[in-house]
Amino acid sequence: MTRRRTGAPASSLELFLDTICNTFGGILFILLFVVLLLKMTQPPERALSEGTPSASELAQLTADLDSARQDWQTVQEEQQALDETTQKLLISDAVDLYRQLVALKQDIDELVRQTTTVEREATRLEDEIASSAQRLEQKKLELTQLESEVQKSEKRLEQEETKLSRTKSESVESQSLPQLRPSYKNEVALVLRYHRLYLWHKYSSTGERYGLNTEDFTILEREGMVATTTPKPWRGIDLSSPEVARPKITAVMQRFSKEAVTMAIVCGDDSFDDYRLVRNVAKGLGFDIHPIPFTTESRVVDQGGSGQAQ
């Protein structure tokens, strides 16, 4: 763009300079031609007899020399003016070029900054994807483990149901629930399921409930303030060996005050034998007991507070 603007003035100056030089050269050529003609037109006798030119010739030559000097000075002044103009034009072009280079450098710096930002964001996304993939693999592993535990628990449950059916077919035993009395103590819910003992909620030492024990229970469904939960088959205290389980049950119950807490033992139809073990430990520690039997088809609702005790 700059070259197109300055091209016409530069060509005009070059033409002007060329004209001045040609004019000056023509003047010099004419002077030399005149001098040669004068020398050639002088008589041979006079040229030989006179060693110096006449006054008129000297005056003419002096005038020609002065004119040539003036022309030369004029040419020098015009050349100087031309050089100054050319220098100004070159400086203007250099300034425009410098500004363009500065703008180009700023654009390049901005592109480099944007590229760095994009690369940093891409690295962060790759890290997040890798982390998510790792968490997904971990969840898959936990799910596989959970499915394995569920299958084992289902198999044990089927065996226990078969055993229970066989026992019921051999002999039928009917028992009546113990007599219960009103109690104003806070109830701590213990759940017997899968031959394991679970603490249903998190409690204070006086039985104040803080929330669901999510380490041992899973929320299956939530409707408003009501949540349907089920114990995790691989958590809780294993009751298959009474000698090993008794100290663990004792440690759990000793966290509570027997003067302020009643042990509400929620007993499934597959854990009546385990109920005796838990009941004996609670009685031995001096706790009141509230047995709550249920079947796999029924639900138990825990609303907290106090109830009845044995």
PLY file of the C-alpha trace (Angstrom):
ply
format ascii 1.0
element vertex 310
property float x
property float y
property float z
element edge 309
property int vertex1
property int vertex2
end_header
0.00 0.00 0.00
2.81 2.44 0.88
4.76 1.77 -2.30
1.75 2.64 -4.42
1.35 6.00 -2.66
5.02 6.99 -3.03
5.65 5.56 -6.49
4.33 8.60 -8.48
6.35 11.30 -6.56
9.54 9.24 -6.80
9.13 8.87 -10.59
8.47 12.62 -11.01
11.58 13.49 -9.01
13.68 11.10 -11.03
12.38 12.65 -14.27
13.06 16.14 -12.91
16.60 15.17 -11.86
17.21 13.58 -15.23
16.04 16.77 -16.96
18.34 18.97 -14.83
21.34 16.74 -15.46
20.65 16.67 -19.19
20.28 20.47 -19.23
23.54 20.93 -17.35
25.30 18.50 -19.63
23.89 20.27 -22.65
25.17 23.64 -21.38
28.64 22.19 -20.79
28.56 20.64 -24.21
27.58 23.96 -25.80
30.35 25.78 -23.90
32.93 23.26 -24.98
31.61 23.46 -28.53
31.80 27.27 -28.50
35.34 27.23 -27.13
36.43 24.78 -29.78
34.81 26.87 -32.50
36.55 29.99 -31.23
39.86 28.23 -31.23
39.24 26.86 -34.68
38.11 30.25 -36.06
41.21 32.19 -34.79
43.79 33.02 -37.46
46.91 30.89 -37.18
49.19 33.92 -37.17
47.31 35.60 -34.31
47.20 32.37 -32.28
50.93 31.96 -32.67
51.83 35.62 -32.11
49.63 36.21 -29.11
50.27 33.99 -26.10
47.22 35.25 -24.06
43.53 35.66 -25.03
42.02 39.05 -25.57
39.93 40.91 -22.96
36.70 40.22 -24.78
37.44 36.50 -24.85
38.30 36.50 -21.17
35.08 38.34 -20.38
33.09 35.91 -22.45
34.78 32.94 -20.82
34.30 34.46 -17.35
30.63 35.01 -18.09
30.27 31.47 -19.37
32.10 30.16 -16.29
29.85 32.15 -13.94
26.79 30.89 -15.76
28.09 27.35 -15.53
28.76 27.79 -11.80
25.26 29.15 -11.26
23.82 26.25 -13.18
25.94 23.84 -11.17
24.84 25.44 -7.88
21.22 25.27 -9.04
21.65 21.59 -9.87
23.25 20.94 -6.45
20.38 22.73 -4.67
17.82 20.77 -6.63
19.74 17.57 -5.92
19.80 18.39 -2.20
16.08 19.14 -2.23
15.50 15.89 -4.06
17.59 13.98 -1.48
15.66 15.57 1.40
12.33 14.73 -0.20
13.46 11.17 -0.87
14.69 10.84 2.72
11.35 12.09 4.05
9.49 9.64 1.86
11.75 6.80 3.00
11.24 7.78 6.65
7.45 7.84 6.14
7.60 4.39 4.54
9.79 3.14 7.37
7.35 4.48 9.98
4.41 2.80 8.24
6.36 -0.43 7.95
7.37 -0.26 11.62
3.75 0.26 12.65
2.70 -2.70 10.55
5.45 -4.82 12.12
4.34 -3.78 15.63
0.71 -4.65 14.83
1.82 -7.99 13.35
3.91 -8.75 16.45
0.92 -7.97 18.70
-1.24 -10.32 16.61
1.39 -13.04 16.88
1.67 -12.56 20.65
-2.12 -12.80 20.97
-2.17 -15.98 18.89
0.61 -17.46 21.04
-1.31 -16.56 24.20
-4.52 -18.10 22.85
-2.61 -21.21 21.75
-1.08 -21.54 25.22
-4.51 -21.17 26.82
-5.99 -23.79 24.50
-3.12 -26.20 25.19
-3.49 -25.68 28.95
-7.26 -26.27 28.72
-6.69 -29.37 26.58
-4.22 -30.72 29.15
-6.73 -30.07 31.94
-9.48 -31.84 30.00
-7.20 -34.79 29.32
-6.39 -35.01 33.03
-10.09 -34.86 33.90
-10.89 -37.53 31.31
-8.13 -39.76 32.67
-9.33 -39.16 36.24
-12.94 -39.87 35.23
-11.87 -43.04 33.46
-9.97 -44.13 36.56
-12.98 -43.41 38.79
-15.19 -45.28 36.34
-12.92 -48.30 36.48
-12.95 -48.10 40.27
-16.76 -47.92 40.28
-16.93 -50.86 37.89
-14.65 -52.81 40.21
-16.79 -51.89 43.23
-19.93 -52.82 41.30
-18.43 -56.16 40.35
-17.49 -56.76 43.98
-20.97 -55.72 45.09
-22.61 -58.05 42.57
-20.35 -60.86 43.75
-21.28 -60.18 47.38
-24.96 -59.99 46.47
-24.77 -63.29 44.65
-23.06 -64.88 47.63
-25.65 -63.39 49.97
-28.46 -64.61 47.73
-26.98 -68.07 47.73
-26.66 -68.01 51.51
-30.21 -66.68 51.72
-31.49 -69.49 49.52
-29.64 -72.00 51.67
-31.08 -70.49 54.82
-34.57 -70.42 53.32
-34.20 -74.05 52.32
-32.93 -74.86 55.77
-35.74 -72.89 57.37
-38.34 -74.58 55.17
-36.92 -77.95 56.06
-36.95 -77.05 59.74
-40.53 -75.79 59.55
-41.63 -78.93 57.77
-40.06 -81.11 60.45
-41.45 -79.24 63.41
-43.57 -76.17 63.91
-42.79 -74.03 66.90
-44.98 -71.14 67.88
-43.78 -68.42 70.19
-45.52 -65.39 71.54
-43.86 -62.01 71.65
-42.73 -60.89 75.11
-44.82 -58.44 77.09
-43.71 -54.87 76.41
-44.04 -51.84 78.62
-44.01 -48.13 77.75
-40.54 -46.58 77.66
-39.46 -42.96 77.48
-35.89 -43.70 76.49
-34.51 -42.98 73.03
-34.35 -46.04 70.80
-31.19 -47.13 68.99
-32.11 -49.32 66.00
-30.06 -52.48 65.47
-30.89 -54.48 62.32
-30.32 -58.23 62.02
-30.08 -59.36 58.42
-27.93 -61.74 56.37
-26.58 -63.14 59.71
-25.05 -59.75 60.38
-25.71 -56.92 62.83
-26.11 -53.37 61.51
-26.41 -50.03 63.30
-29.19 -48.32 61.32
-28.33 -44.68 62.07
-25.61 -42.56 63.57
-26.45 -41.77 67.22
-25.09 -39.82 70.13
-24.36 -41.60 73.41
-27.89 -40.72 74.61
-29.59 -42.01 71.46
-30.09 -38.76 69.57
-30.17 -39.62 65.88
-27.81 -37.75 63.52
-28.63 -39.42 60.20
-28.45 -42.65 58.20
-25.41 -44.85 58.67
-24.37 -44.77 55.01
-21.37 -46.98 55.68
-23.67 -49.98 56.35
-26.85 -48.99 54.44
-27.72 -48.05 50.86
-30.60 -45.75 49.89
-32.81 -47.52 47.35
-35.48 -44.84 46.95
-36.25 -41.41 48.33
-39.71 -39.83 48.38
-39.71 -36.46 50.11
-38.50 -37.01 53.67
-38.94 -40.80 53.48
-36.03 -42.95 52.29
-36.14 -46.69 51.59
-32.88 -48.32 52.68
-31.34 -51.77 52.76
-28.23 -53.08 54.54
-25.09 -53.88 52.58
-24.52 -57.65 52.70
-20.76 -57.30 53.14
-20.86 -54.71 55.96
-21.92 -54.91 59.61
-20.78 -57.44 62.23
-20.60 -61.04 61.06
-22.56 -63.22 63.52
-21.61 -66.60 62.07
-19.13 -67.11 64.94
-20.63 -66.06 68.33
-17.23 -66.08 70.06
-15.82 -63.59 67.55
-19.01 -61.52 67.27
-19.72 -61.07 71.00
-16.84 -58.61 71.74
-17.74 -56.57 68.66
-21.41 -56.35 69.68
-20.36 -55.34 73.18
-18.10 -52.57 71.81
-20.96 -51.15 69.75
-23.45 -51.16 72.63
-21.02 -49.72 75.17
-21.01 -46.50 73.18
-24.49 -45.75 74.52
-25.90 -44.97 77.96
-28.20 -47.70 79.31
-30.05 -45.09 81.39
-31.02 -43.11 78.24
-31.19 -45.73 75.47
-33.39 -48.69 74.56
-32.02 -51.21 72.07
-34.60 -51.67 69.28
-33.58 -54.96 67.63
-35.09 -55.26 64.14
-34.95 -58.96 63.38
-35.50 -60.44 59.93
-37.07 -63.86 59.42
-33.64 -65.27 58.52
-31.94 -64.10 61.75
-34.05 -65.36 64.68
-31.14 -67.49 65.89
-28.84 -64.45 65.84
-31.40 -62.46 67.84
-30.68 -64.53 70.95
-26.99 -63.64 70.80
-27.63 -59.90 70.43
-30.39 -59.95 73.08
-28.15 -61.71 75.61
-25.34 -59.20 75.09
-27.75 -56.27 75.49
-29.32 -57.78 78.61
-25.91 -58.47 80.05
-25.00 -54.80 79.65
-28.26 -53.73 81.34
-30.11 -52.31 78.31
-33.85 -52.41 77.80
-34.85 -54.26 74.60
-37.56 -53.61 72.05
-37.74 -56.55 69.57
-39.21 -55.71 66.14
-39.67 -58.79 63.90
-40.25 -58.43 60.16
-40.29 -60.52 56.97
-38.63 -59.94 53.62
-41.98 -58.81 52.19
-42.63 -56.22 54.92
-41.14 -52.85 55.73
-39.92 -51.35 59.00
-40.34 -47.61 59.50
-37.97 -45.85 61.89
-39.38 -42.52 63.09
-36.99 -42.13 66.02
-38.03 -41.14 69.54
-39.16 -43.56 72.24
-41.57 -46.51 72.23
-41.87 -49.72 74.18
-39.32 -51.92 75.89
-39.01 -55.40 77.31
0 1
1 2
2 3
3 4
4 5
5 6
6 7
7 8
8 9
9 10
10 11
11 12
12 13
13 14
14 15
15 16
16 17
17 18
18 19
19 20
20 21
21 22
22 23
23 24
24 25
25 26
26 27
27 28
28 29
29 30
30 31
31 32
32 33
33 34
34 35
35 36
36 37
37 38
38 39
39 40
40 41
41 42
42 43
43 44
44 45
45 46
46 47
47 48
48 49
49 50
50 51
51 52
52 53
53 54
54 55
55 56
56 57
57 58
58 59
59 60
60 61
61 62
62 63
63 64
64 65
65 66
66 67
67 68
68 69
69 70
70 71
71 72
72 73
73 74
74 75
75 76
76 77
77 78
78 79
79 80
80 81
81 82
82 83
83 84
84 85
85 86
86 87
87 88
88 89
89 90
90 91
91 92
92 93
93 94
94 95
95 96
96 97
97 98
98 99
99 100
100 101
101 102
102 103
103 104
104 105
105 106
106 107
107 108
108 109
109 110
110 111
111 112
112 113
113 114
114 115
115 116
116 117
117 118
118 119
119 120
120 121
121 122
122 123
123 124
124 125
125 126
126 127
127 128
128 129
129 130
130 131
131 132
132 133
133 134
134 135
135 136
136 137
137 138
138 139
139 140
140 141
141 142
142 143
143 144
144 145
145 146
146 147
147 148
148 149
149 150
150 151
151 152
152 153
153 154
154 155
155 156
156 157
157 158
158 159
159 160
160 161
161 162
162 163
163 164
164 165
165 166
166 167
167 168
168 169
169 170
170 171
171 172
172 173
173 174
174 175
175 176
176 177
177 178
178 179
179 180
180 181
181 182
182 183
183 184
184 185
185 186
186 187
187 188
188 189
189 190
190 191
191 192
192 193
193 194
194 195
195 196
196 197
197 198
198 199
199 200
200 201
201 202
202 203
203 204
204 205
205 206
206 207
207 208
208 209
209 210
210 211
211 212
212 213
213 214
214 215
215 216
216 217
217 218
218 219
219 220
220 221
221 222
222 223
223 224
224 225
225 226
226 227
227 228
228 229
229 230
230 231
231 232
232 233
233 234
234 235
235 236
236 237
237 238
238 239
239 240
240 241
241 242
242 243
243 244
244 245
245 246
246 247
247 248
248 249
249 250
250 251
251 252
252 253
253 254
254 255
255 256
256 257
257 258
258 259
259 260
260 261
261 262
262 263
263 264
264 265
265 266
266 267
267 268
268 269
269 270
270 271
271 272
272 273
273 274
274 275
275 276
276 277
277 278
278 279
279 280
280 281
281 282
282 283
283 284
284 285
285 286
286 287
287 288
288 289
289 290
290 291
291 292
292 293
293 294
294 295
295 296
296 297
297 298
298 299
299 300
300 301
301 302
302 303
303 304
304 305
305 306
306 307
307 308
308 309
